[in-house]
């Protein structure tokens, strides 16, 4: 009995030692990962605002203080509408299952949210519809059923009443009329995980970041024709933006700690912007001057000069990384901080936050700005 007890105690001690060593190894691995991420970051946020925002700074970006910001909240099945002039917030029921990505029309009359749906595995999702909302009321005016096109995600207005949306499960970019509710047509991406979308200024060309493949698909939207697909980088990609003429496509690759600038026609890499960790979202101004790059690993949003392909620096005054969209004035950005539940308005020239709007309730999903009609 004593020998058996000794054996059991010895075995328990050995198992305890193994567990301890395993825990130590796990901590070391996590620390090494954090150290590697820190080493990858050219700038690690958050970046404090410093001095207070002046009246002159506010005057330089008037759109930061007028218009509406619409925020989707999938967990709450609702939209939040912020009147920037008064900071008044209203919640309205979405009327669709899970409003995820969204866009607001150029005239500020319509908001469109995509029901991405539940994750089904292998980069596929179950959603089947779009919700169309009248602004500023937020009233649901119609639901657009997409039929066989499933997993709608990124939404872009290509005309005052027309949207293009990636359908990740069915591997298309679908176009719909928000007034009639008709699906106008679809273009194949021929790629797995077509997650995010960039469209040229004339709305004739579209590019999708194909998350699972590290590829970009080039599409002729005018004729709804697949043109080409190119491998751009290693590993997954989510963030994508294109110059107004479609000559350059910018894509973020977390596995490479870099943003790659690719030729819009051939997919050949023209430049590599290093110093990132998880550059998962990207936006470009309509004039092609600025790119706003969201890096969740480095906890910051950085502004880059598109012409010189140079990172100018981080936006100060953000508590973390947020998803940025650039307003039509080519200078102001609306930035949604997801975990922090804050909508921030920022000046891309000064790279400073000029206004903040804390949100109440569950974690939000997306935000978009529209002018007051």
C-alpha positions in Angstrom: 0.0 0.0 0.0 2.8 2.4 0.9 4.6 1.6 -2.4 1.3 2.2 -4.3 0.8 5.5 -2.5 4.3 6.5 -3.2 3.8 5.6 -6.9 0.6 7.6 -7.0 2.2 10.6 -5.4 5.2 10.4 -7.7 2.9 10.2 -10.7 0.8 13.2 -9.5 4.0 15.2 -9.0 5.2 14.3 -12.5 1.8 15.3 -14.0 1.9 18.6 -12.0 5.3 19.3 -13.2 4.3 18.7 -16.8 1.2 20.9 -16.4 3.4 23.6 -14.9 5.9 23.4 -17.7 3.1 23.5 -20.2 1.6 26.6 -18.6 5.0 28.2 -18.6 5.6 27.3 -22.2 2.2 28.7 -23.1 2.9 32.0 -21.3 6.3 32.2 -23.0 4.7 31.6 -26.4 2.0 34.2 -25.8 4.7 36.7 -24.6 6.8 35.9 -27.7 3.7 36.5 -29.9 3.1 39.8 -28.2 6.7 40.8 -28.5 6.7 39.8 -32.2 3.6 41.9 -32.7 5.1 44.8 -30.9 8.2 44.5 -33.1 6.1 44.5 -36.2 4.3 47.7 -35.3 6.0 50.9 -36.6 3.5 52.7 -34.3 1.7 51.1 -31.4 -1.4 52.8 -30.2 -3.4 54.2 -28.6 -2.0 57.6 -29.5 -3.1 60.3 -27.0 -4.7 63.4 -28.4 -2.6 65.8 -26.4 -3.7 69.4 -26.5 -7.5 70.2 -26.8 -9.1 70.6 -30.2 -9.4 74.2 -31.2 -12.2 76.1 -32.9 -10.0 76.4 -36.0 -9.5 72.7 -36.1 -13.3 72.1 -35.9 -13.9 74.7 -38.6 -11.5 72.9 -41.0 -13.7 69.8 -41.0 -17.4 71.0 -40.9 -18.7 67.6 -42.0 -17.5 66.2 -38.7 -20.3 68.3 -37.0 -23.2 67.9 -39.4 -25.0 65.1 -41.1 -25.9 61.7 -39.7 -23.8 58.6 -38.8 -25.7 55.3 -39.0 -24.3 52.4 -36.9 -25.3 48.8 -37.2 -25.5 46.6 -34.2 -26.0 42.9 -35.1 -26.2 41.7 -31.5 -29.0 44.1 -30.9 -30.8 43.7 -34.3 -30.8 47.5 -34.5 -29.4 50.6 -36.0 -28.3 53.6 -34.1 -28.6 57.0 -35.8 -26.4 59.9 -34.6 -27.2 63.5 -35.4 -23.7 65.0 -35.4 -25.0 68.5 -35.0 -26.8 67.7 -31.7 -25.2 64.4 -30.6 -28.7 63.0 -30.3 -28.8 59.2 -30.7 -31.8 57.1 -31.7 -32.1 53.3 -31.8 -34.4 51.7 -34.4 -35.2 48.1 -35.0 -33.3 46.8 -38.0 -36.1 44.5 -39.2 -33.6 42.0 -40.6 -31.8 39.2 -38.7 -28.3 40.6 -38.1 -27.4 43.9 -39.7 -23.7 43.9 -40.3 -21.8 46.0 -42.8 -23.7 49.0 -44.2 -23.5 52.1 -46.4 -25.3 55.4 -46.8 -26.2 56.9 -50.2 -24.4 59.9 -51.5 -27.4 62.1 -50.9 -28.0 60.9 -47.4 -31.5 59.5 -48.2 -30.9 55.8 -47.9 -29.0 53.4 -45.6 -28.5 49.8 -46.6 -27.4 47.1 -44.2 -26.4 43.5 -45.1 -27.6 40.5 -43.1 -24.4 38.5 -43.1 -26.0 35.6 -41.2 -24.6 32.8 -39.1 -21.2 31.3 -39.8 -21.6 27.9 -41.6 -17.9 27.0 -41.9 -15.3 27.3 -44.6 -15.8 31.1 -45.0 -19.5 30.7 -45.7 -22.5 32.5 -44.0 -26.2 32.0 -44.1 -27.6 35.6 -44.7 -29.9 36.2 -47.7 -31.1 39.8 -47.6 -30.4 43.5 -47.4 -32.4 46.0 -45.3 -33.1 49.5 -46.9 -33.8 52.4 -44.5 -35.0 55.9 -45.1 -33.0 58.6 -43.4 -33.0 60.4 -41.1 -35.9 58.5 -39.6 -34.3 55.1 -39.9 -37.5 53.5 -41.0 -37.2 50.2 -42.7 -38.8 50.7 -46.2 -38.0 47.4 -47.8 -36.1 44.1 -47.5 -34.3 42.9 -50.6 -34.1 39.1 -50.9 -31.0 38.0 -52.7 -32.3 34.5 -53.6 -29.4 32.2 -54.3 -26.8 34.8 -53.5 -25.9 34.2 -49.9 -23.7 35.7 -47.2 -23.9 39.4 -48.1 -21.2 41.4 -46.5 -19.5 44.6 -47.8 -21.9 47.2 -49.2 -20.9 50.1 -51.6 -23.2 52.6 -53.3 -22.3 52.8 -57.0 -25.1 55.3 -57.9 -27.6 57.3 -55.8 -30.0 54.3 -55.7 -27.8 51.3 -56.5 -25.6 49.2 -54.3 -23.0 46.5 -55.0 -22.5 43.9 -52.2 -20.2 41.0 -51.8 -22.0 37.7 -51.3 -19.3 35.6 -49.7 -21.0 32.2 -49.7 -22.1 32.3 -53.3 -18.9 34.1 -54.5 -20.4 37.0 -56.3 -20.8 40.8 -56.3 -24.5 41.5 -56.5 -26.1 44.7 -57.6 -29.5 45.9 -56.4 -31.7 48.9 -56.8 -32.7 50.2 -53.3 -35.8 52.0 -54.5 -37.4 49.2 -56.5 -35.9 46.4 -54.4 -34.8 44.5 -57.6 -31.7 42.5 -57.8 -30.1 43.8 -61.0 -27.5 41.2 -61.6 -24.4 39.5 -60.2 -20.7 39.1 -61.2 -18.7 36.0 -60.2 -15.6 36.5 -58.1 -14.5 32.9 -58.6 -12.8 33.0 -55.2 -13.4 31.7 -51.6 -14.1 34.3 -49.0 -14.8 37.4 -51.1 -15.1 39.6 -48.1 -14.5 43.2 -48.8 -15.0 45.4 -51.9 -13.4 48.4 -53.6 -15.0 50.2 -56.6 -13.5 52.7 -59.0 -14.8 56.3 -59.3 -16.8 55.5 -62.4 -18.2 52.3 -60.9 -17.2 50.3 -63.9 -14.5 48.2 -62.1 -14.7 46.4 -58.8 -12.1 44.5 -56.8 -12.7 42.0 -54.0 -10.3 40.9 -51.2 -10.7 37.2 -51.1 -9.9 36.4 -47.5 -9.2 32.7 -47.7 -6.9 32.9 -50.7 -4.9 36.1 -50.3 -6.1 37.0 -53.8 -7.8 39.9 -55.5 -10.6 39.4 -58.1 -11.0 42.1 -60.8 -14.5 42.5 -62.1 -16.1 44.5 -64.9 -19.3 45.8 -63.2 -20.5 47.6 -66.2 -20.9 44.3 -68.1 -21.1 42.0 -65.1 -18.1 40.0 -66.2 -15.3 38.4 -64.3 -11.9 39.6 -65.6 -9.1 38.1 -63.6 -7.9 36.8 -60.2 -4.4 37.3 -58.9 -2.4 36.1 -55.8 -1.1 39.2 -54.1 0.3 38.1 -50.8 0.7 35.2 -48.3 -2.1 34.3 -45.9 -5.5 35.9 -45.4 -6.5 39.3 -46.5 -9.5 41.5 -45.6 -8.7 45.2 -46.0 -8.9 46.5 -49.6 -9.0 49.9 -51.3 -8.5 51.1 -54.9 -7.4 54.3 -56.4 -10.2 56.2 -58.3 -8.9 55.0 -61.7 -8.3 51.4 -60.5 -4.6 51.4 -61.4 -3.6 50.5 -57.8 -5.2 48.2 -55.3 -4.1 48.4 -51.6 -4.5 45.2 -49.5 -3.7 44.3 -45.9 -2.0 41.0 -45.0 -1.8 40.2 -41.3 0.5 37.2 -41.9 3.0 39.4 -43.6 2.7 42.4 -41.2 2.3 44.6 -44.3 0.1 46.5 -46.7 0.8 45.5 -50.3 0.2 47.9 -53.2 -0.7 45.9 -56.3 -1.2 46.7 -60.0 -4.9 46.9 -60.5 -4.7 45.0 -63.9 -2.0 42.4 -63.3 -1.9 42.0 -59.5 1.8 42.5 -59.5 3.1 43.9 -56.2 4.3 47.5 -56.8 5.2 48.4 -53.2 5.2 47.0 -49.6 4.4 49.1 -46.6 5.8 47.4 -43.5 5.3 48.1 -39.8 1.8 46.6 -39.4 0.5 43.6 -37.5 -3.2 43.1 -38.5 -4.1 45.7 -41.2 -7.6 44.3 -41.6 -9.5 47.3 -43.0 -8.7 50.1 -45.4 -10.4 53.1 -47.0 -9.2 55.6 -49.6 -10.4 59.1 -50.3 -12.4 59.7 -53.5 -9.6 62.0 -54.8 -7.0 59.3 -54.2 -4.9 61.4 -51.8 -5.3 59.5 -48.5 -5.6 56.0 -47.3 -6.8 55.2 -43.8 -5.4 51.8 -42.6 -6.9 50.1 -39.6 -4.4 47.9 -37.7 -6.1 45.9 -34.9 -2.8 44.3 -33.8 -1.0 47.6 -33.4 -4.3 49.2 -32.0 -4.1 52.2 -34.3 -5.4 53.8 -37.5 -2.7 55.2 -39.7 -3.0 57.7 -42.6 -0.9 57.1 -45.7 -0.1 59.3 -48.7 -1.3 57.3 -51.7 0.8 59.1 -54.3 4.1 58.6 -52.5 3.0 55.3 -50.8 4.3 56.6 -47.5 2.7 56.2 -44.1 2.3 59.7 -42.6 1.4 58.6 -39.0 -1.4 57.6 -36.6 -4.6 59.4 -35.8 -4.3 60.8 -32.3 -7.2 60.6 -29.9 -8.4 57.1 -30.6 -8.6 54.6 -27.7 -7.7 51.8 -30.0 -8.1 50.6 -33.6 -11.3 51.5 -35.4 -12.8 50.9 -38.8 -12.5 54.1 -40.9 -14.5 55.4 -43.8 -13.6 58.7 -45.5 -16.3 61.3 -46.3 -16.8 62.8 -49.7 -14.8 66.0 -48.6 -11.7 63.8 -48.9 -10.5 65.0 -45.5 -12.9 63.9 -42.8 -13.2 60.3 -41.6 -15.8 58.5 -39.5 -14.1 55.9 -37.3 -16.0 53.2 -35.4 -14.1 51.8 -32.4 -15.8 48.4 -32.0 -14.8 47.2 -28.5 -14.7 50.7 -27.1 -18.2 51.5 -28.5 -17.3 54.9 -29.8 -17.8 56.8 -33.0 -15.0 59.3 -33.7 -14.7 62.0 -36.3 -11.2 62.7 -37.4 -9.3 65.1 -39.6 -6.9 63.2 -41.9 -4.7 66.3 -42.6 -4.0 67.0 -38.9 -4.4 63.3 -38.0 -6.5 64.2 -34.9 -9.9 63.3 -33.6 -12.1 66.3 -33.5 -15.3 64.8 -32.0 -16.3 61.6 -30.1 -19.7 60.0 -29.7 -19.8 57.2 -27.1 -22.4 54.5 -27.9 -24.6 52.6 -25.5 -25.4 48.9 -25.6 -23.9 46.0 -27.4 -20.7 46.0 -29.5 -21.4 47.7 -32.9 -20.5 46.3 -36.3 -20.2 49.1 -38.8 -20.8 52.8 -39.3 -21.3 55.2 -42.3 -21.8 58.9 -42.7 -24.4 60.7 -44.8 -25.3 64.4 -45.4 -28.4 66.1 -44.1 -31.0 66.3 -46.9 
